[in-house]
Amino acid sequence: MGGDSGSFWKLTRDIYLLCFEMMKEDRWTILLTPLLALVPAGVGVNYFVDLDFVRRWGGRINPVPMAVGRPVPERQKQMA
């Protein structure tokens, strides 16, 4: 896999571009234009859901402590 790392602004811009292309292709979707105001909020919620996912599952996959003071379970120490 390659490419640049994404950001809030890049993802928001790309979603807007997709929506505008959809509106050019299917004219009736212009009626959904007021929903574009919700795009930044949706991207923000997705960002925090992703952070929670990384926090929850990262510790299970990577036995190295991700933060200072966070104890490593004995079972993980034995596996390393």
Contacts in CASP RR format, 6 or more apart in sequence:
PFRMAT RR
TARGET T0000
AUTHOR 0000-0000-0000
METHOD contacts of the structure
MODEL  1
MGGDSGSFWKLTRDIYLLCFEMMKEDRWTILLTPLLALVPAGVGVNYFVD
LDFVRRWGGRINPVPMAVGRPVPERQKQMA
4 10 0 8 1.000
8 43 0 8 1.000
8 44 0 8 1.000
8 47 0 8 1.000
11 43 0 8 1.000
12 39 0 8 1.000
12 40 0 8 1.000
12 43 0 8 1.000
15 39 0 8 1.000
15 43 0 8 1.000
16 36 0 8 1.000
16 39 0 8 1.000
19 29 0 8 1.000
19 32 0 8 1.000
19 36 0 8 1.000
19 39 0 8 1.000
22 29 0 8 1.000
23 29 0 8 1.000
23 30 0 8 1.000
23 32 0 8 1.000
23 33 0 8 1.000
55 66 0 8 1.000
58 66 0 8 1.000
59 66 0 8 1.000
63 72 0 8 1.000
63 76 0 8 1.000
63 77 0 8 1.000
63 79 0 8 1.000
63 80 0 8 1.000
64 72 0 8 1.000
65 71 0 8 1.000
65 72 0 8 1.000
END
